[in-house]
Amino acid sequence: MVTDIICAAFMIIGTAFMFLGCVGILRMPDLLTRMQTATKPPTLGVFCLMVSAALYFPEIGVTIRVLAITLFVFLTAPVAAHMIGRAGYQVGVKFWKGTVMDELKDKYRGTSIDS
Amino acid sequence: MTTLAFVLLGVLSLGIVLAFVRLLRGPNIPDRLVALDLLTTVGVGIAALYSIAFDEPVYLDVAIVLALVAFLGTVTFSRYIEKWAHHGD
């Protein structure tokens, strides 16, 4: 009974984080803000959904698979986001008008595709 | 529990629609790439919810494979975009 309540709570929290990530990628004004809202909240959502699945199936094989998925997503999501951000900077996407700091201003040069 | 999983599957499907709008509208290729990465991450969550909704833990293997392929696809696309950016120099 208590396990069911905890499982349902994790399911709702994980789905809420994933849905907020999907809303954020539509509403954010910039590549970098979109990238951060498309990477971090869905990763936490995957973690919560995997905890919910591990509580729902009380088997050791499911728990090991869930641990593997969570570890892999936690390891690869920042790497993928970093590579997208670097590729976007080298292509030369425009930043949001409220961007304060650009520390890589003279480090890279690439062809712009914003024209 | 199964009914809740079905309702949450509907919510995640709406989220996939929102990410797909960004995939179609995105002004540049990196924006579309971000949307594609988000689509596969939501796909991992949908596989987990599907396994709970139908009481079949086999679908968690789908989540494993989807996470692996999503990472490889994102990294490969990023490398190609970087090479394309330096090609014009």
N, CA and C atoms of all chains as a GROMACS GRO file, in nm:
protein
  612
    1MET      N    1   0.084  -0.121   0.000
    1MET     CA    2   0.000   0.000   0.000
    1MET      C    3   0.087   0.126   0.000
    2VAL      N    4   0.182   0.129   0.095
    2VAL     CA    5   0.273   0.244   0.101
    2VAL      C    6   0.360   0.247  -0.024
    3THR      N    7   0.402   0.128  -0.068
    3THR     CA    8   0.483   0.120  -0.189
    3THR      C    9   0.406   0.172  -0.310
    4ASP      N   10   0.275   0.143  -0.315
    4ASP     CA   11   0.194   0.191  -0.427
    4ASP      C   12   0.189   0.343  -0.428
    5ILE      N   13   0.172   0.402  -0.310
    5ILE     CA   14   0.163   0.549  -0.303
    5ILE      C   15   0.295   0.612  -0.346
    6ILE      N   16   0.408   0.555  -0.298
    6ILE     CA   17   0.539   0.612  -0.336
    6ILE      C   18   0.562   0.595  -0.485
    7CYS      N   19   0.522   0.479  -0.539
    7CYS     CA   20   0.539   0.452  -0.683
    7CYS      C   21   0.458   0.552  -0.766
    8ALA      N   22   0.333   0.577  -0.725
    8ALA     CA   23   0.249   0.671  -0.799
    8ALA      C   24   0.305   0.812  -0.790
    9ALA      N   25   0.358   0.847  -0.672
    9ALA     CA   26   0.413   0.982  -0.656
    9ALA      C   27   0.534   1.002  -0.746
   10PHE      N   28   0.622   0.901  -0.752
   10PHE     CA   29   0.739   0.913  -0.839
   10PHE      C   30   0.697   0.920  -0.986
   11MET      N   31   0.592   0.844  -1.021
   11MET     CA   32   0.545   0.847  -1.160
   11MET      C   33   0.495   0.985  -1.197
   12ILE      N   34   0.415   1.046  -1.109
   12ILE     CA   35   0.358   1.178  -1.138
   12ILE      C   36   0.470   1.283  -1.145
   13ILE      N   37   0.567   1.275  -1.052
   13ILE     CA   38   0.674   1.375  -1.051
   13ILE      C   39   0.759   1.363  -1.177
   14GLY      N   40   0.792   1.238  -1.216
   14GLY     CA   41   0.874   1.220  -1.335
   14GLY      C   42   0.805   1.267  -1.460
   15THR      N   43   0.675   1.237  -1.473
   15THR     CA   44   0.601   1.283  -1.591
   15THR      C   45   0.590   1.434  -1.593
   16ALA      N   46   0.574   1.495  -1.475
   16ALA     CA   47   0.564   1.642  -1.471
   16ALA      C   48   0.695   1.705  -1.517
   17PHE      N   49   0.808   1.651  -1.472
   17PHE     CA   50   0.936   1.707  -1.515
   17PHE      C   51   0.955   1.692  -1.666
   18MET      N   52   0.919   1.575  -1.719
   18MET     CA   53   0.935   1.554  -1.863
   18MET      C   54   0.846   1.648  -1.943
   19PHE      N   55   0.722   1.666  -1.897
   19PHE     CA   56   0.631   1.753  -1.970
   19PHE      C   57   0.678   1.898  -1.962
   20LEU      N   58   0.734   1.938  -1.846
   20LEU     CA   59   0.783   2.076  -1.836
   20LEU      C   60   0.904   2.098  -1.926
   21GLY      N   61   0.986   1.992  -1.943
   21GLY     CA   62   1.096   2.004  -2.038
   21GLY      C   63   1.045   2.023  -2.180
   22CYS      N   64   0.936   1.952  -2.214
   22CYS     CA   65   0.879   1.966  -2.350
   22CYS      C   66   0.817   2.103  -2.369
   23VAL      N   67   0.752   2.159  -2.264
   23VAL     CA   68   0.697   2.293  -2.276
   23VAL      C   69   0.810   2.395  -2.290
   24GLY      N   70   0.919   2.373  -2.214
   24GLY     CA   71   1.030   2.467  -2.216
   24GLY      C   72   1.099   2.473  -2.350
   25ILE      N   73   1.112   2.358  -2.419
   25ILE     CA   74   1.181   2.362  -2.548
   25ILE      C   75   1.097   2.438  -2.650
   26LEU      N   76   0.966   2.447  -2.627
   26LEU     CA   77   0.884   2.525  -2.720
   26LEU      C   78   0.885   2.673  -2.684
   27ARG      N   79   0.902   2.707  -2.556
   27ARG     CA   80   0.884   2.845  -2.512
   27ARG      C   81   1.014   2.923  -2.501
   28MET      N   82   1.128   2.855  -2.487
   28MET     CA   83   1.253   2.926  -2.462
   28MET      C   84   1.300   2.998  -2.588
   29PRO      N   85   1.370   3.112  -2.573
   29PRO     CA   86   1.399   3.196  -2.690
   29PRO      C   87   1.528   3.166  -2.764
   30ASP      N   88   1.610   3.073  -2.716
   30ASP     CA   89   1.750   3.070  -2.758
   30ASP      C   90   1.794   2.925  -2.769
   31LEU      N   91   1.902   2.898  -2.841
   31LEU     CA   92   1.951   2.760  -2.849
   31LEU      C   93   2.001   2.711  -2.714
   32LEU      N   94   2.077   2.795  -2.643
   32LEU     CA   95   2.139   2.746  -2.519
   32LEU      C   96   2.035   2.728  -2.408
   33THR      N   97   1.938   2.819  -2.399
   33THR     CA   98   1.834   2.800  -2.298
   33THR      C   99   1.747   2.679  -2.332
   34ARG      N  100   1.720   2.661  -2.462
   34ARG     CA  101   1.644   2.543  -2.504
   34ARG      C  102   1.720   2.416  -2.472
   35MET      N  103   1.852   2.422  -2.491
   35MET     CA  104   1.934   2.304  -2.464
   35MET      C  105   1.932   2.269  -2.316
   36GLN      N  106   1.939   2.370  -2.232
   36GLN     CA  107   1.941   2.339  -2.089
   36GLN      C  108   1.804   2.291  -2.041
   37THR      N  109   1.697   2.344  -2.098
   37THR     CA  110   1.566   2.295  -2.054
   37THR      C  111   1.530   2.163  -2.120
   38ALA      N  112   1.600   2.125  -2.227
   38ALA     CA  113   1.571   1.995  -2.289
   38ALA      C  114   1.660   1.886  -2.234
   39THR      N  115   1.758   1.919  -2.151
   39THR     CA  116   1.850   1.818  -2.100
   39THR      C  117   1.825   1.784  -1.954
   40LYS      N  118   1.818   1.888  -1.868
   40LYS     CA  119   1.816   1.858  -1.724
   40LYS      C  120   1.683   1.807  -1.673
   41PRO      N  121   1.570   1.874  -1.696
   41PRO     CA  122   1.444   1.820  -1.641
   41PRO      C  123   1.406   1.682  -1.694
   42PRO      N  124   1.421   1.650  -1.825
   42PRO     CA  125   1.388   1.513  -1.866
   42PRO      C  126   1.482   1.408  -1.808
   43THR      N  127   1.607   1.445  -1.776
   43THR     CA  128   1.695   1.347  -1.710
   43THR      C  129   1.643   1.313  -1.571
   44LEU      N  130   1.601   1.416  -1.498
   44LEU     CA  131   1.542   1.389  -1.366
   44LEU      C  132   1.411   1.312  -1.380
   45GLY      N  133   1.336   1.342  -1.488
   45GLY     CA  134   1.212   1.267  -1.512
   45GLY      C  135   1.238   1.120  -1.539
   46VAL      N  136   1.344   1.091  -1.618
   46VAL     CA  137   1.380   0.951  -1.642
   46VAL      C  138   1.417   0.882  -1.512
   47PHE      N  139   1.492   0.954  -1.426
   47PHE     CA  140   1.529   0.895  -1.297
   47PHE      C  141   1.405   0.862  -1.214
   48CYS      N  142   1.309   0.955  -1.206
   48CYS     CA  143   1.189   0.931  -1.125
   48CYS      C  144   1.105   0.817  -1.183
   49LEU      N  145   1.091   0.813  -1.315
   49LEU     CA  146   1.013   0.705  -1.376
   49LEU      C  147   1.080   0.571  -1.356
   50MET      N  148   1.213   0.568  -1.359
   50MET     CA  149   1.283   0.441  -1.339
   50MET      C  150   1.270   0.394  -1.194
   51VAL      N  151   1.274   0.488  -1.098
   51VAL     CA  152   1.250   0.450  -0.958
   51VAL      C  153   1.109   0.393  -0.943
   52SER      N  154   1.014   0.454  -1.012
   52SER     CA  155   0.875   0.406  -1.006
   52SER      C  156   0.864   0.266  -1.064
   53ALA      N  157   0.933   0.239  -1.175
   53ALA     CA  158   0.928   0.104  -1.234
   53ALA      C  159   0.996   0.003  -1.143
   54ALA      N  160   1.105   0.042  -1.078
   54ALA     CA  161   1.174  -0.049  -0.986
   54ALA      C  162   1.088  -0.081  -0.865
   55LEU      N  163   1.005   0.016  -0.822
   55LEU     CA  164   0.916  -0.013  -0.709
   55LEU      C  165   0.797  -0.097  -0.754
   56TYR      N  166   0.754  -0.082  -0.880
   56TYR     CA  167   0.636  -0.154  -0.926
   56TYR      C  168   0.667  -0.302  -0.952
   57PHE      N  169   0.785  -0.332  -1.008
   57PHE     CA  170   0.823  -0.471  -1.034
   57PHE      C  171   0.925  -0.513  -0.928
   58PRO      N  172   0.886  -0.589  -0.828
   58PRO     CA  173   0.982  -0.626  -0.723
   58PRO      C  174   1.067  -0.747  -0.763
   59GLU      N  175   1.148  -0.729  -0.868
   59GLU     CA  176   1.237  -0.837  -0.914
   59GLU      C  177   1.378  -0.780  -0.926
   60ILE      N  178   1.476  -0.864  -0.906
   60ILE     CA  179   1.613  -0.814  -0.907
   60ILE      C  180   1.660  -0.781  -1.048
   61GLY      N  181   1.607  -0.854  -1.147
   61GLY     CA  182   1.647  -0.826  -1.284
   61GLY      C  183   1.600  -0.689  -1.330
   62VAL      N  184   1.477  -0.653  -1.294
   62VAL     CA  185   1.423  -0.521  -1.330
   62VAL      C  186   1.504  -0.412  -1.261
   63THR      N  187   1.542  -0.435  -1.136
   63THR     CA  188   1.618  -0.333  -1.064
   63THR      C  189   1.753  -0.309  -1.129
   64ILE      N  190   1.817  -0.418  -1.173
   64ILE     CA  191   1.947  -0.402  -1.238
   64ILE      C  192   1.933  -0.328  -1.370
   65ARG      N  193   1.830  -0.360  -1.448
   65ARG     CA  194   1.809  -0.289  -1.574
   65ARG      C  195   1.782  -0.140  -1.549
   66VAL      N  196   1.700  -0.113  -1.446
   66VAL     CA  197   1.667   0.026  -1.414
   66VAL      C  198   1.792   0.103  -1.372
   67LEU      N  199   1.878   0.038  -1.295
   67LEU     CA  200   2.004   0.103  -1.256
   67LEU      C  201   2.090   0.130  -1.379
   68ALA      N  202   2.093   0.035  -1.472
   68ALA     CA  203   2.174   0.055  -1.594
   68ALA      C  204   2.122   0.172  -1.675
   69ILE      N  205   1.989   0.179  -1.694
   69ILE     CA  206   1.932   0.290  -1.773
   69ILE      C  207   1.962   0.424  -1.706
   70THR      N  208   1.940   0.430  -1.572
   70THR     CA  209   1.961   0.557  -1.502
   70THR      C  210   2.106   0.601  -1.510
   71LEU      N  211   2.198   0.507  -1.488
   71LEU     CA  212   2.340   0.542  -1.494
   71LEU      C  213   2.378   0.589  -1.633
   72PHE      N  214   2.327   0.521  -1.735
   72PHE     CA  215   2.365   0.557  -1.871
   72PHE      C  216   2.310   0.694  -1.909
   73VAL      N  217   2.185   0.720  -1.872
   73VAL     CA  218   2.127   0.851  -1.906
   73VAL      C  219   2.198   0.962  -1.831
   74PHE      N  220   2.231   0.938  -1.704
   74PHE     CA  221   2.301   1.041  -1.627
   74PHE      C  222   2.441   1.066  -1.682
   75LEU      N  223   2.504   0.963  -1.739
   75LEU     CA  224   2.638   0.983  -1.794
   75LEU      C  225   2.634   1.050  -1.930
   76THR      N  226   2.538   1.016  -2.014
   76THR     CA  227   2.544   1.060  -2.153
   76THR      C  228   2.468   1.189  -2.181
   77ALA      N  229   2.369   1.225  -2.099
   77ALA     CA  230   2.292   1.347  -2.130
   77ALA      C  231   2.379   1.473  -2.124
   78PRO      N  232   2.468   1.492  -2.025
   78PRO     CA  233   2.551   1.612  -2.028
   78PRO      C  234   2.650   1.613  -2.144
   79VAL      N  235   2.703   1.496  -2.181
   79VAL     CA  236   2.797   1.490  -2.294
   79VAL      C  237   2.727   1.530  -2.423
   80ALA      N  238   2.606   1.477  -2.444
   80ALA     CA  239   2.532   1.509  -2.565
   80ALA      C  240   2.497   1.658  -2.569
   81ALA      N  241   2.456   1.714  -2.456
   81ALA     CA  242   2.421   1.856  -2.453
   81ALA      C  243   2.544   1.942  -2.479
   82HIS      N  244   2.657   1.901  -2.425
   82HIS     CA  245   2.780   1.977  -2.448
   82HIS      C  246   2.818   1.976  -2.594
   83MET      N  247   2.802   1.862  -2.659
   83MET     CA  248   2.840   1.855  -2.800
   83MET      C  249   2.745   1.936  -2.886
   84ILE      N  250   2.614   1.935  -2.852
   84ILE     CA  251   2.520   2.017  -2.928
   84ILE      C  252   2.552   2.165  -2.910
   85GLY      N  253   2.583   2.204  -2.786
   85GLY     CA  254   2.613   2.345  -2.762
   85GLY      C  255   2.737   2.392  -2.834
   86ARG      N  256   2.842   2.307  -2.837
   86ARG     CA  257   2.964   2.346  -2.907
   86ARG      C  258   2.941   2.354  -3.057
   87ALA      N  259   2.865   2.257  -3.111
   87ALA     CA  260   2.836   2.261  -3.254
   87ALA      C  261   2.754   2.384  -3.288
   88GLY      N  262   2.658   2.419  -3.202
   88GLY     CA  263   2.578   2.537  -3.228
   88GLY      C  264   2.659   2.664  -3.223
   89TYR      N  265   2.755   2.670  -3.130
   89TYR     CA  266   2.840   2.789  -3.122
   89TYR      C  267   2.929   2.801  -3.245
   90GLN      N  268   2.982   2.688  -3.292
   90GLN     CA  269   3.071   2.696  -3.407
   90GLN      C  270   2.995   2.725  -3.535
   91VAL      N  271   2.871   2.680  -3.542
   91VAL     CA  272   2.790   2.716  -3.658
   91VAL      C  273   2.756   2.866  -3.654
   92GLY      N  274   2.744   2.919  -3.533
   92GLY     CA  275   2.720   3.062  -3.521
   92GLY      C  276   2.576   3.100  -3.505
   93VAL      N  277   2.504   3.030  -3.418
   93VAL     CA  278   2.364   3.067  -3.396
   93VAL      C  279   2.359   3.197  -3.317
   94LYS      N  280   2.252   3.273  -3.338
   94LYS     CA  281   2.235   3.399  -3.266
   94LYS      C  282   2.191   3.370  -3.123
   95PHE      N  283   2.243   3.451  -3.028
   95PHE     CA  284   2.202   3.438  -2.890
   95PHE      C  285   2.081   3.525  -2.863
   96TRP      N  286   2.022   3.498  -2.746
   96TRP     CA  287   1.911   3.580  -2.701
   96TRP      C  288   1.961   3.720  -2.672
   97LYS      N  289   1.873   3.820  -2.684
   97LYS     CA  290   1.918   3.958  -2.668
   97LYS      C  291   1.956   3.992  -2.524
   98GLY      N  292   1.912   3.912  -2.428
   98GLY     CA  293   1.946   3.937  -2.290
   98GLY      C  294   2.070   3.863  -2.243
   99THR      N  295   2.147   3.805  -2.336
   99THR     CA  296   2.267   3.731  -2.296
   99THR      C  297   2.372   3.828  -2.244
  100VAL      N  298   2.427   3.797  -2.126
  100VAL     CA  299   2.517   3.891  -2.060
  100VAL      C  300   2.663   3.867  -2.101
  101MET      N  301   2.704   3.741  -2.108
  101MET     CA  302   2.847   3.713  -2.118
  101MET      C  303   2.870   3.610  -2.229
  102ASP      N  304   2.978   3.630  -2.306
  102ASP     CA  305   3.018   3.535  -2.409
  102ASP      C  306   3.170   3.520  -2.399
  103GLU      N  307   3.214   3.420  -2.324
  103GLU     CA  308   3.357   3.409  -2.297
  103GLU      C  309   3.433   3.347  -2.412
  104LEU      N  310   3.363   3.291  -2.510
  104LEU     CA  311   3.431   3.226  -2.624
  104LEU      C  312   3.431   3.315  -2.747
  105LYS      N  313   3.420   3.447  -2.726
  105LYS     CA  314   3.390   3.534  -2.840
  105LYS      C  315   3.497   3.527  -2.949
  106ASP      N  316   3.624   3.529  -2.911
  106ASP     CA  317   3.730   3.529  -3.012
  106ASP      C  318   3.801   3.395  -3.024
  107LYS      N  319   3.745   3.292  -2.964
  107LYS     CA  320   3.814   3.163  -2.964
  107LYS      C  321   3.783   3.082  -3.089
  108TYR      N  322   3.659   3.089  -3.136
  108TYR     CA  323   3.617   3.009  -3.251
  108TYR      C  324   3.579   3.101  -3.363
  109ARG      N  325   3.587   3.051  -3.484
  109ARG     CA  326   3.521   3.121  -3.594
  109ARG      C  327   3.466   3.016  -3.691
  110GLY      N  328   3.347   3.036  -3.734
  110GLY     CA  329   3.284   2.943  -3.826
  110GLY      C  330   3.196   3.018  -3.922
  111THR      N  331   3.132   2.945  -4.009
  111THR     CA  332   3.044   3.010  -4.103
  111THR      C  333   2.907   3.025  -4.041
  112SER      N  334   2.843   3.136  -4.062
  112SER     CA  335   2.713   3.162  -4.004
  112SER      C  336   2.603   3.106  -4.094
  113ILE      N  337   2.500   3.051  -4.030
  113ILE     CA  338   2.387   3.002  -4.108
  113ILE      C  339   2.263   3.084  -4.080
  114ASP      N  340   2.282   3.199  -4.015
  114ASP     CA  341   2.167   3.280  -3.979
  114ASP      C  342   2.126   3.377  -4.087
  115SER      N  343   2.188   3.372  -4.201
  115SER     CA  344   2.154   3.469  -4.305
  115SER      C  345   2.052   3.410  -4.402
  116MET      N  346  -0.317   0.189  -1.032
  116MET     CA  347  -0.182   0.215  -1.082
  116MET      C  348  -0.178   0.210  -1.233
  117THR      N  349  -0.249   0.110  -1.291
  117THR     CA  350  -0.248   0.101  -1.438
  117THR      C  351  -0.321   0.219  -1.502
  118THR      N  352  -0.432   0.260  -1.442
  118THR     CA  353  -0.507   0.375  -1.495
  118THR      C  354  -0.422   0.502  -1.489
  119LEU      N  355  -0.352   0.520  -1.378
  119LEU     CA  356  -0.264   0.638  -1.365
  119LEU      C  357  -0.155   0.636  -1.471
  120ALA      N  358  -0.102   0.516  -1.498
  120ALA     CA  359   0.003   0.505  -1.600
  120ALA      C  360  -0.052   0.541  -1.738
  121PHE      N  361  -0.179   0.502  -1.765
  121PHE     CA  362  -0.237   0.538  -1.895
  121PHE      C  363  -0.257   0.689  -1.907
  122VAL      N  364  -0.304   0.752  -1.799
  122VAL     CA  365  -0.323   0.898  -1.802
  122VAL      C  366  -0.189   0.969  -1.825
  123LEU      N  367  -0.084   0.921  -1.756
  123LEU     CA  368   0.046   0.986  -1.770
  123LEU      C  369   0.106   0.960  -1.908
  124LEU      N  370   0.070   0.846  -1.969
  124LEU     CA  371   0.112   0.823  -2.108
  124LEU      C  372   0.051   0.928  -2.201
  125GLY      N  373  -0.075   0.966  -2.173
  125GLY     CA  374  -0.137   1.072  -2.252
  125GLY      C  375  -0.065   1.204  -2.236
  126VAL      N  376  -0.024   1.235  -2.112
  126VAL     CA  377   0.049   1.360  -2.087
  126VAL      C  378   0.182   1.361  -2.163
  127LEU      N  379   0.253   1.249  -2.159
  127LEU     CA  380   0.382   1.244  -2.230
  127LEU      C  381   0.363   1.249  -2.381
  128SER      N  382   0.252   1.197  -2.430
  128SER     CA  383   0.226   1.208  -2.574
  128SER      C  384   0.204   1.354  -2.614
  129LEU      N  385   0.136   1.430  -2.528
  129LEU     CA  386   0.121   1.573  -2.554
  129LEU      C  387   0.257   1.642  -2.554
  130GLY      N  388   0.344   1.601  -2.463
  130GLY     CA  389   0.479   1.658  -2.461
  130GLY      C  390   0.556   1.626  -2.587
  131ILE      N  391   0.538   1.505  -2.641
  131ILE     CA  392   0.605   1.470  -2.767
  131ILE      C  393   0.555   1.558  -2.880
  132VAL      N  394   0.424   1.590  -2.878
  132VAL     CA  395   0.370   1.680  -2.981
  132VAL      C  396   0.437   1.817  -2.971
  133LEU      N  397   0.455   1.868  -2.847
  133LEU     CA  398   0.518   1.999  -2.829
  133LEU      C  399   0.662   1.998  -2.880
  134ALA      N  400   0.736   1.891  -2.846
  134ALA     CA  401   0.875   1.883  -2.894
  134ALA      C  402   0.880   1.868  -3.045
  135PHE      N  403   0.778   1.805  -3.104
  135PHE     CA  404   0.777   1.787  -3.249
  135PHE      C  405   0.750   1.919  -3.320
  136VAL      N  406   0.672   2.006  -3.254
  136VAL     CA  407   0.652   2.140  -3.311
  136VAL      C  408   0.786   2.213  -3.320
  137ARG      N  409   0.869   2.200  -3.215
  137ARG     CA  410   1.001   2.263  -3.219
  137ARG      C  411   1.088   2.197  -3.326
  138LEU      N  412   1.073   2.066  -3.343
  138LEU     CA  413   1.152   1.997  -3.446
  138LEU      C  414   1.115   2.047  -3.585
  139LEU      N  415   0.988   2.081  -3.607
  139LEU     CA  416   0.948   2.130  -3.738
  139LEU      C  417   0.981   2.278  -3.756
  140ARG      N  418   0.968   2.359  -3.648
  140ARG     CA  419   0.979   2.503  -3.660
  140ARG      C  420   1.119   2.556  -3.637
  141GLY      N  421   1.206   2.473  -3.573
  141GLY     CA  422   1.334   2.522  -3.525
  141GLY      C  423   1.411   2.600  -3.630
  142PRO      N  424   1.458   2.721  -3.599
  142PRO     CA  425   1.517   2.803  -3.704
  142PRO      C  426   1.649   2.747  -3.757
  143ASN      N  427   1.723   2.677  -3.676
  143ASN     CA  428   1.852   2.624  -3.721
  143ASN      C  429   1.858   2.473  -3.700
  144ILE      N  430   1.964   2.414  -3.753
  144ILE     CA  431   1.981   2.269  -3.736
  144ILE      C  432   2.008   2.232  -3.590
  145PRO      N  433   2.091   2.306  -3.512
  145PRO     CA  434   2.108   2.267  -3.371
  145PRO      C  435   1.979   2.267  -3.290
  146ASP      N  436   1.888   2.358  -3.321
  146ASP     CA  437   1.759   2.356  -3.250
  146ASP      C  438   1.684   2.226  -3.277
  147ARG      N  439   1.684   2.186  -3.404
  147ARG     CA  440   1.618   2.059  -3.437
  147ARG      C  441   1.686   1.941  -3.371
  148LEU      N  442   1.818   1.951  -3.358
  148LEU     CA  443   1.893   1.842  -3.293
  148LEU      C  444   1.858   1.832  -3.145
  149VAL      N  445   1.842   1.947  -3.080
  149VAL     CA  446   1.800   1.948  -2.939
  149VAL      C  447   1.661   1.884  -2.926
  150ALA      N  448   1.572   1.919  -3.019
  150ALA     CA  449   1.437   1.862  -3.013
  150ALA      C  450   1.440   1.711  -3.035
  151LEU      N  451   1.529   1.665  -3.123
  151LEU     CA  452   1.539   1.521  -3.148
  151LEU      C  453   1.591   1.447  -3.024
  152ASP      N  454   1.690   1.508  -2.957
  152ASP     CA  455   1.742   1.449  -2.833
  152ASP      C  456   1.633   1.441  -2.726
  153LEU      N  457   1.554   1.548  -2.715
  153LEU     CA  458   1.444   1.547  -2.618
  153LEU      C  459   1.340   1.442  -2.652
  154LEU      N  460   1.313   1.424  -2.783
  154LEU     CA  461   1.214   1.323  -2.824
  154LEU      C  462   1.257   1.184  -2.780
  155THR      N  463   1.384   1.152  -2.797
  155THR     CA  464   1.427   1.017  -2.758
  155THR      C  465   1.429   1.001  -2.606
  156THR      N  466   1.462   1.109  -2.533
  156THR     CA  467   1.459   1.099  -2.386
  156THR      C  468   1.316   1.075  -2.338
  157VAL      N  469   1.220   1.147  -2.398
  157VAL     CA  470   1.080   1.123  -2.361
  157VAL      C  471   1.038   0.982  -2.403
  158GLY      N  472   1.098   0.932  -2.512
  158GLY     CA  473   1.070   0.795  -2.553
  158GLY      C  474   1.113   0.693  -2.449
  159VAL      N  475   1.227   0.719  -2.383
  159VAL     CA  476   1.271   0.631  -2.274
  159VAL      C  477   1.168   0.631  -2.161
  160GLY      N  478   1.118   0.750  -2.126
  160GLY     CA  479   1.016   0.758  -2.022
  160GLY      C  480   0.888   0.689  -2.061
  161ILE      N  481   0.852   0.701  -2.192
  161ILE     CA  482   0.729   0.635  -2.238
  161ILE      C  483   0.744   0.484  -2.232
  162ALA      N  484   0.864   0.432  -2.262
  162ALA     CA  485   0.884   0.287  -2.250
  162ALA      C  486   0.867   0.240  -2.106
  163ALA      N  487   0.918   0.319  -2.010
  163ALA     CA  488   0.902   0.282  -1.869
  163ALA      C  489   0.755   0.283  -1.828
  164LEU      N  490   0.683   0.390  -1.869
  164LEU     CA  491   0.540   0.398  -1.833
  164LEU      C  492   0.460   0.287  -1.900
  165TYR      N  493   0.498   0.251  -2.023
  165TYR     CA  494   0.428   0.145  -2.096
  165TYR      C  495   0.446   0.011  -2.027
  166SER      N  496   0.567  -0.014  -1.977
  166SER     CA  497   0.591  -0.140  -1.905
  166SER      C  498   0.509  -0.146  -1.777
  167ILE      N  499   0.487  -0.031  -1.712
  167ILE     CA  500   0.402  -0.032  -1.591
  167ILE      C  501   0.256  -0.049  -1.629
  168ALA      N  502   0.213   0.018  -1.738
  168ALA     CA  503   0.072   0.016  -1.775
  168ALA      C  504   0.027  -0.123  -1.818
  169PHE      N  505   0.114  -0.197  -1.888
  169PHE     CA  506   0.077  -0.330  -1.936
  169PHE      C  507   0.137  -0.442  -1.854
  170ASP      N  508   0.203  -0.407  -1.743
  170ASP     CA  509   0.255  -0.505  -1.648
  170ASP      C  510   0.353  -0.602  -1.714
  171GLU      N  511   0.436  -0.548  -1.801
  171GLU     CA  512   0.533  -0.629  -1.874
  171GLU      C  513   0.672  -0.566  -1.858
  172PRO      N  514   0.757  -0.620  -1.773
  172PRO     CA  515   0.889  -0.556  -1.757
  172PRO      C  516   0.982  -0.574  -1.877
  173VAL      N  517   0.937  -0.646  -1.980
  173VAL     CA  518   1.023  -0.667  -2.097
  173VAL      C  519   1.047  -0.535  -2.170
  174TYR      N  520   0.949  -0.442  -2.162
  174TYR     CA  521   0.962  -0.316  -2.237
  174TYR      C  522   1.072  -0.227  -2.184
  175LEU      N  523   1.128  -0.261  -2.066
  175LEU     CA  524   1.241  -0.181  -2.017
  175LEU      C  525   1.364  -0.202  -2.105
  176ASP      N  526   1.374  -0.316  -2.173
  176ASP     CA  527   1.484  -0.336  -2.268
  176ASP      C  528   1.477  -0.236  -2.382
  177VAL      N  529   1.355  -0.202  -2.423
  177VAL     CA  530   1.337  -0.098  -2.525
  177VAL      C  531   1.397   0.033  -2.478
  178ALA      N  532   1.377   0.063  -2.349
  178ALA     CA  533   1.432   0.187  -2.294
  178ALA      C  534   1.585   0.186  -2.298
  179ILE      N  535   1.645   0.070  -2.268
  179ILE     CA  536   1.792   0.060  -2.273
  179ILE      C  537   1.842   0.089  -2.414
  180VAL      N  538   1.783   0.021  -2.512
  180VAL     CA  539   1.829   0.036  -2.651
  180VAL      C  540   1.807   0.179  -2.700
  181LEU      N  541   1.693   0.238  -2.661
  181LEU     CA  542   1.663   0.374  -2.706
  181LEU      C  543   1.763   0.473  -2.648
  182ALA      N  544   1.801   0.456  -2.522
  182ALA     CA  545   1.899   0.547  -2.461
  182ALA      C  546   2.034   0.535  -2.532
  183LEU      N  547   2.076   0.413  -2.563
  183LEU     CA  548   2.204   0.392  -2.633
  183LEU      C  549   2.203   0.458  -2.769
  184VAL      N  550   2.099   0.431  -2.848
  184VAL     CA  551   2.093   0.481  -2.986
  184VAL      C  552   2.079   0.633  -2.988
  185ALA      N  553   2.006   0.688  -2.890
  185ALA     CA  554   1.988   0.834  -2.886
  185ALA      C  555   2.122   0.904  -2.864
  186PHE      N  556   2.203   0.851  -2.774
  186PHE     CA  557   2.333   0.914  -2.748
  186PHE      C  558   2.422   0.909  -2.873
  187LEU      N  559   2.426   0.792  -2.937
  187LEU     CA  560   2.510   0.780  -3.057
  187LEU      C  561   2.464   0.874  -3.167
  188GLY      N  562   2.331   0.882  -3.187
  188GLY     CA  563   2.279   0.969  -3.291
  188GLY      C  564   2.308   1.115  -3.265
  189THR      N  565   2.292   1.159  -3.140
  189THR     CA  566   2.318   1.299  -3.108
  189THR      C  567   2.464   1.335  -3.128
  190VAL      N  568   2.554   1.247  -3.082
  190VAL     CA  569   2.697   1.276  -3.096
  190VAL      C  570   2.738   1.279  -3.242
  191THR      N  571   2.684   1.187  -3.322
  191THR     CA  572   2.720   1.184  -3.464
  191THR      C  573   2.672   1.308  -3.537
  192PHE      N  574   2.546   1.349  -3.509
  192PHE     CA  575   2.494   1.471  -3.572
  192PHE      C  576   2.578   1.592  -3.533
  193SER      N  577   2.619   1.599  -3.404
  193SER     CA  578   2.698   1.714  -3.360
  193SER      C  579   2.832   1.719  -3.432
  194ARG      N  580   2.896   1.602  -3.450
  194ARG     CA  581   3.024   1.601  -3.521
  194ARG      C  582   3.007   1.647  -3.665
  195TYR      N  583   2.899   1.603  -3.729
  195TYR     CA  584   2.880   1.643  -3.868
  195TYR      C  585   2.854   1.792  -3.878
  196ILE      N  586   2.778   1.848  -3.782
  196ILE     CA  587   2.751   1.992  -3.786
  196ILE      C  588   2.880   2.071  -3.766
  197GLU      N  589   2.967   2.023  -3.674
  197GLU     CA  590   3.095   2.093  -3.654
  197GLU      C  591   3.180   2.087  -3.779
  198LYS      N  592   3.188   1.971  -3.844
  198LYS     CA  593   3.268   1.960  -3.966
  198LYS      C  594   3.212   2.051  -4.075
  199TRP      N  595   3.079   2.058  -4.081
  199TRP     CA  596   3.018   2.143  -4.181
  199TRP      C  597   3.048   2.290  -4.154
  200ALA      N  598   3.055   2.328  -4.024
  200ALA     CA  599   3.084   2.467  -3.990
  200ALA      C  600   3.226   2.504  -4.029
  201HIS      N  601   3.321   2.410  -4.015
  201HIS     CA  602   3.460   2.440  -4.050
  201HIS      C  603   3.488   2.422  -4.197
  202HIS      N  604   3.394   2.365  -4.269
  202HIS     CA  605   3.418   2.339  -4.411
  202HIS      C  606   3.423   2.468  -4.490
  203GLY      N  607   3.351   2.571  -4.442
  203GLY     CA  608   3.344   2.694  -4.520
  203GLY      C  609   3.466   2.783  -4.506
  204ASP      N  610   3.560   2.750  -4.416
  204ASP     CA  611   3.676   2.837  -4.394
  204ASP      C  612   3.773   2.835  -4.512
   0.00000   0.00000   0.00000
